[in-house]
Amino acid sequence: MTRVKCCGMTRVEDALLAARLGADAIGLVFTARSKRQVGIAQAQLIRQALPPFVTCVALFMDDDAGLVEEVMAAVQPDFLQFHGDERDDWCARFGKPYLKAVAMGAGTAALPKLREYPGAAGLLLDGHAVGEAGGAGRAFDWALMPRDLAQPLLLAGGLHAGNVGAAIHSARPWAVDVASGVESAPGVKDATRLADFMAAVRAADKAEVQP
């Protein structure tokens, strides 16, 4: 079964809707470089409202260690996620399981980067270019998803209800990560688009297991 992370949450009601629809995780973005940045006070409200078994992921991009530590203390996320030039040892210094995003906008030239984070709990392959923030809604060539890495791979970048089924069939990711593809505005989720996305993921999974 393909797991689903809904990222860029800024409203309690959107996080609760994602949970009711079956999302496995929600993402809270703390870097000021993102148009989906959420403040710590609002993040606390979202975190406290989450039902059991929905994972909370805190996202950063080349931010100070002090911000990461402040968020960890105040919000208590289950995972950290890093989107910048952070090194493996820097990501691991916080003692919290982490996901590392790799910008796949460069195509095959980006693949060696995936092997630079042996400490990551999972690797998120996104469609943006190096140095850009995620959530831009750009896909990459799903055929580039490697098959020989030990870590689970998360697929992001330009996913929506209309293409996530094909993405799952082509890339066979452990999870898919969606933000702009289920929004009416940055950080504001659209209930219909989110429901359609979750239904498309489940339909793809069902098609994969049918004889």
C-alpha positions in Angstrom: 0.0 0.0 0.0 1.3 3.4 -1.0 1.6 5.8 1.9 0.6 9.4 1.6 2.0 12.5 3.1 0.1 15.8 2.7 2.6 18.6 3.1 2.4 22.4 3.6 -0.4 22.3 6.2 -1.3 25.6 7.7 -4.9 25.0 9.0 -6.2 22.6 11.6 -9.2 21.7 9.5 -7.1 20.7 6.5 -4.9 18.4 8.6 -8.0 16.7 10.1 -9.6 16.3 6.7 -6.4 14.6 5.4 -6.4 12.3 8.4 -10.0 11.4 7.9 -9.3 10.6 4.2 -6.5 8.2 5.2 -3.3 10.3 5.0 -0.5 8.7 6.8 1.4 11.9 7.5 1.1 15.6 7.4 4.0 18.1 6.8 4.5 21.4 8.6 6.9 23.8 6.8 9.0 26.1 9.1 11.5 27.5 6.7 10.9 31.2 5.8 11.8 30.4 2.2 8.5 28.7 1.6 5.1 30.3 0.9 3.6 27.5 3.1 5.5 28.5 6.2 3.6 28.0 9.4 4.3 29.7 12.7 5.1 27.6 15.8 1.9 28.6 17.6 -0.3 27.5 14.7 1.8 24.3 14.2 1.2 23.4 17.8 -2.6 23.7 17.3 -2.3 21.4 14.2 -0.1 18.9 16.0 -2.4 18.7 19.0 -5.4 18.1 16.8 -4.0 15.2 15.0 -5.6 11.8 15.7 -3.5 8.8 16.7 -1.3 7.1 14.0 -1.0 10.2 11.8 2.7 11.2 11.6 3.8 14.8 12.0 6.8 15.9 9.9 8.6 19.2 10.4 10.3 20.6 7.3 13.3 22.9 7.1 15.7 24.2 4.4 19.1 25.3 5.4 17.8 26.8 8.6 19.7 27.4 11.8 20.0 24.5 14.3 18.3 26.8 16.8 15.1 26.9 14.8 15.1 23.1 14.5 15.6 22.7 18.2 12.9 25.2 19.0 10.4 23.4 16.8 11.3 20.1 18.2 10.7 21.3 21.8 7.4 23.2 21.0 5.8 21.0 18.4 7.4 17.6 19.0 7.2 16.3 15.4 7.7 12.6 14.8 10.1 13.2 11.9 12.3 16.0 10.6 12.6 16.7 6.9 15.5 18.7 5.3 15.2 20.2 1.8 18.5 22.1 1.5 22.2 21.5 1.4 22.3 19.9 4.8 24.9 17.1 5.3 24.0 13.7 6.6 25.8 14.3 9.9 24.1 17.6 10.4 20.7 16.2 9.8 21.4 13.4 12.3 22.6 15.7 15.1 19.1 16.3 16.5 18.6 12.6 17.4 15.3 12.5 15.5 14.5 10.3 12.5 14.8 12.4 9.4 13.8 12.5 5.7 16.1 14.1 3.2 14.7 15.7 0.1 16.8 15.5 -3.1 16.1 17.9 -6.0 15.7 15.9 -9.1 15.3 18.8 -11.5 18.8 18.1 -12.9 17.7 14.6 -13.9 20.3 11.8 -13.9 23.0 14.2 -12.5 21.0 14.3 -9.2 21.1 10.5 -8.6 24.5 10.4 -6.8 23.1 12.7 -4.2 20.8 10.0 -3.0 23.8 8.0 -1.7 25.0 10.8 0.5 22.5 10.3 3.3 22.9 6.8 4.8 21.4 8.1 8.0 18.1 9.1 6.5 15.0 7.1 7.4 13.8 7.8 3.9 14.6 9.9 0.8 12.2 12.2 -0.9 12.7 12.8 -4.6 11.2 16.1 -5.7 11.0 17.8 -9.1 12.4 21.1 -8.2 15.9 22.4 -9.1 18.8 22.5 -6.7 18.5 25.5 -4.4 14.8 25.9 -4.9 12.1 25.2 -2.3 9.8 22.3 -2.9 6.1 22.6 -3.5 6.4 24.2 -6.9 4.3 21.6 -8.6 7.0 20.4 -11.0 7.4 16.7 -11.8 10.5 14.9 -12.9 11.1 11.7 -15.0 9.7 9.0 -12.7 11.8 6.4 -14.5 14.8 7.8 -12.7 13.5 6.4 -9.4 16.3 3.9 -8.4 15.5 0.4 -7.3 18.7 -0.4 -5.4 18.6 1.8 -2.4 18.0 0.5 1.1 15.9 3.4 2.2 12.3 3.9 1.4 11.7 6.4 -1.4 9.1 9.1 -1.3 7.9 10.6 -4.6 7.0 14.3 -4.8 6.7 17.0 -7.4 3.7 17.9 -9.5 1.5 15.1 -8.2 -2.3 15.4 -8.4 -5.3 13.2 -8.8 -4.9 13.0 -12.5 -1.4 11.6 -12.6 -0.6 10.0 -9.2 -1.9 6.6 -10.4 0.6 6.6 -13.3 3.3 7.8 -11.0 2.7 4.9 -8.6 2.7 2.4 -11.4 5.9 3.8 -12.9 8.0 4.7 -9.9 6.7 2.2 -7.3 7.4 4.5 -4.4 7.0 3.7 -0.7 5.0 6.9 -0.4 3.8 9.9 -2.3 4.0 13.5 -1.1 1.5 16.1 -2.2 1.1 19.8 -1.6 0.2 22.1 -4.5 -1.8 19.4 -6.3 -4.5 19.4 -3.6 -4.6 23.2 -2.9 -6.8 26.1 -3.8 -4.0 28.5 -2.7 -0.6 27.9 -1.1 -1.1 26.3 2.3 -4.9 26.0 1.8 -6.1 22.5 0.9 -9.1 22.0 -1.4 -11.4 19.3 0.0 -12.5 17.9 -3.3 -8.9 17.8 -4.7 -7.6 16.1 -1.6 -10.4 13.5 -1.6 -9.9 12.8 -5.3 -6.1 12.4 -4.8 -6.6 9.9 -2.0 -9.1 8.0 -4.0 -6.7 7.9 -7.0 -3.9 6.5 -4.8 -6.1 3.8 -3.4 -7.3 2.9 -6.9 -3.7 2.6 -8.1 -2.9 0.4 -5.2 -5.9 -1.8 -6.0 -4.9 -2.1 -9.6 -1.4 -3.1 -8.7 -2.5 -6.1 -6.6 -5.1 -7.4 -9.1 -4.1 -10.5 -11.1 
